[in-house]
Amino acid sequence: MKSWPKKYSRLFNPGGIYAILDQIKGIGGSSQLSKATTSYMALNLLHQAGGKTHSKMEVDAITHAAGFKKTELKKLHAPGFGVIICHK
């Protein structure tokens, strides 16, 4: 996640959009089912892809350092999942 925006941001025109659809740390609901689903998905991500989840603030830092100016978070109905839209 950290290398992609920096490596490819120069390919985006001003006003271009980079959308990240992923599990976002800290946006899951507060119910037990939501917490269990989010935890299970995070464990699956770690096991299958060797990855980790990032918070909106972490994504902001990564994408801003790569040259994206503004980000928006759109929560999805699935617990812990969202789309972060980055504007060049």
C-alpha positions in Angstrom: 0.0 0.0 0.0 2.7 2.5 0.9 4.7 2.2 -2.3 1.9 2.3 -4.9 0.7 5.9 -4.5 4.2 7.3 -4.5 5.3 5.2 -7.4 2.4 6.0 -9.7 1.0 9.4 -8.6 2.9 11.2 -11.3 0.8 9.3 -13.9 -2.4 11.1 -12.7 -3.5 14.3 -14.3 -4.4 17.2 -12.0 -8.0 16.4 -10.8 -7.4 12.6 -11.3 -8.9 10.2 -8.8 -7.4 7.2 -7.1 -9.9 5.0 -5.3 -9.0 2.6 -2.5 -11.6 -0.1 -1.7 -10.4 -1.9 1.4 -10.9 -2.7 5.0 -10.2 0.6 6.9 -9.1 0.4 10.5 -11.3 2.2 12.9 -14.6 2.4 10.9 -16.3 -0.8 12.0 -19.5 -0.6 13.9 -19.8 -1.1 17.7 -22.0 -4.3 17.7 -20.5 -7.6 18.7 -21.2 -9.0 15.2 -19.5 -6.0 13.6 -16.5 -6.3 15.8 -16.3 -10.1 15.2 -16.6 -9.7 11.4 -14.0 -6.9 11.3 -11.6 -9.0 13.4 -12.1 -12.1 11.3 -11.5 -10.2 8.0 -8.4 -8.6 9.4 -7.0 -11.9 10.5 -7.8 -13.4 7.1 -6.1 -10.4 5.4 -3.0 -11.0 7.5 -2.9 -14.7 6.8 -3.7 -14.6 3.1 -1.8 -11.5 2.0 0.6 -10.8 4.7 -0.9 -7.3 4.8 -2.3 -5.0 7.4 -5.2 -2.6 7.6 -4.6 1.1 7.6 -6.6 3.9 9.3 -8.0 6.9 7.3 -5.3 9.0 8.9 -2.5 6.6 7.8 -3.9 6.5 4.2 -4.0 10.3 4.2 -0.4 10.6 5.2 0.7 8.1 2.5 -1.4 9.6 -0.3 -0.6 13.3 0.7 3.2 12.4 0.7 2.6 11.0 -2.8 1.1 14.2 -4.1 -2.7 13.7 -3.7 -4.3 16.8 -2.2 -7.6 15.6 -0.7 -9.2 12.4 0.4 -12.8 11.4 1.2 -14.0 8.3 3.1 -17.2 6.6 2.0 -18.2 3.8 4.4 -19.8 0.7 3.0 -22.5 -1.5 4.5 -20.0 -4.3 5.3 -18.5 -3.7 8.7 -15.0 -2.1 8.5 -15.0 -1.7 4.7 -14.9 1.6 2.9 -13.7 3.5 -0.2 -11.2 6.2 0.2 -11.2 8.6 -2.8 -8.0 10.5 -3.3 -7.9 13.6 -5.5 -4.8 14.6 -7.3 
